[in-house]
Amino acid sequence: MISPAELADPRNPHTSDPTVPTCPPLSWLGWGLDVTSITPCDISSVTANLLKASRFLDIKTTTQQQSFNSGVTWAIPTNVDATDDVSEGEASLNLFDSGTQAASSITADASLSAKYMAVTVGVSANYSISKMFQGFYSYALFSYNQNLIQASIDSWADNIHEDNLKKRLSTLPTWDPTNDDTVGRYKRFFRSFGTHIITGTSYGGRFQLVPQYNGLTNSGDFNASVKTSSEYSDFSGSSQKIVSCKGGDSTLAGTIASSPENKDIYSSFQQWVKSSLGAPAIMAMQTVAIWDMMSAAIDDTIVNRAGEMENAFKYIVSHPAEHVSKCRFVINSDWGEFGLLTPAAVIKPDPSNPAPSGFLISTTKVSWGRERSFQFSRDVTVDFEIHNDGSPVDIMLSHGSDGSTPGNGECAVTIYQTTFENAGVKDNNWNSQWFYKCDVNPNEV
């Protein structure tokens, strides 16, 4: 029998109040991430690459209502520990002359990793961080983090779903790096269930901006003179920007993410900071490597295979494959742009189909036309290639507002066998639309 005192308790697990939202961290806790295929600084990319084929950490079905300082109330599972984070908003900016310097600094300094990485994966993060930074570019890293709520699985080692794990492991042969079929099966396992399992989440507001500057380094030294040269606009135009904005007012977040270079963007940023206090969203995740989780299991069948799993991961990240994906970009407007947001992937011209006049192709962008020229053209087409290690890629499509009729501009790109379309006017300056986890050619060169 439940006492009146228990029913009156605001954390009472038996209370059934439909107005109290289920704990949002349940969308992430216990599921997997494949760190060989994510961009670890971009929370939008990380969340889009969540793997939900099988949950390897249990979450209790009984809940307790809990209210937080930010004003939200959640129904928290009894084996999830959720607390207010007392830290205030923090802005950080670091400049790096080269990608090599950026990667080595972040992997060596836990405080830098906490500021700029959206997912914490320990030493095994080195591969995904190294993929993100290219040695011959310069980088500026800016982040604003407003941590409000921390939610994590309490004693995750006591909540391993061993039956699920054993069932999945039974499909894997003994690890043998000399057997191509075995290597392929372990790759598929990681891409289905993850190399790492999410044990904790941070909620609040997060703005992340990582511009990659093409051509600003010369023999490892920062070349400031390029800013005064006529080519600087080309460098700025071809640089790759990883931008994400989570939490707070969604319209303001979209404006900031799509146009961080606008002169009046700081006003929008200040408004967004205030709004993030009352509308926390996922901003970072903490994980455990799947082999470390297996080592903590009770069943010896699982424990004895932990070493195999770690060896497979180390082999796969040290032997990246090369994949080439044929692409076609079609524009129906006065201008259009395809942006490749995955740092480890590069764009190259299609040697079989040279680009028509008017197209500009760099390692990260394909563009045509001039913004607001109002010179509409139909089905302007270019072919190109994406070269990478076979991981899914993140992209952005932008176009002019007008097409054959006002407000009807559009563009589309086909990557391997899938078409992604951006049509009509969007709620940002460049009618930009983001697409995450786009599959590439699964076949190695």
HUMOLIN-V135751 format. One line per field, one symbol per residue. ss: DSSP state (H for helix, E for strand, C for the rest). A space follows every 50 residues. Layout:
BEGIN
ss->???
END
This chain:
BEGIN
ss->CCCHHHHHCCCCCCCCCCCCEECHHHHCCCCEECCCCCCCCCHHHHHHCC ECCCCCECCCCCEEEEECCCCCEEEEECCEEEEECCCCCEEEEEEECCHH HHHHHHHHCHHHHHHHCCEECHHHHHHHHHHHCCCCCEEEEEEEEEEEEE EEECCHHHHECHHHHHHHHCCCCCCCCCCHHHHHHHHHHHHHHCCEEEEE EEEEEEEEEEEEECCCEECCEECHHHHHCCCHHHHHHHCEEEEEEECCCH HHHHHHHHCCCCCCHHHHHHHHHHHHCCCCEEEEEEEEEHHHHHHCCCCH HHHCCHHHHHHHHHHHHHCCCCEEEEEEEEEEECEEEEEECCCCCEEEEC CCCCCCCCEEECCCEEEEECCCCCCCEEEEEEEEEEEECCCCEEEEEEEC CCCCCCCCCEEEEEECCEEEEEECCCCCCCCCEEEEEECCCCCEC
END
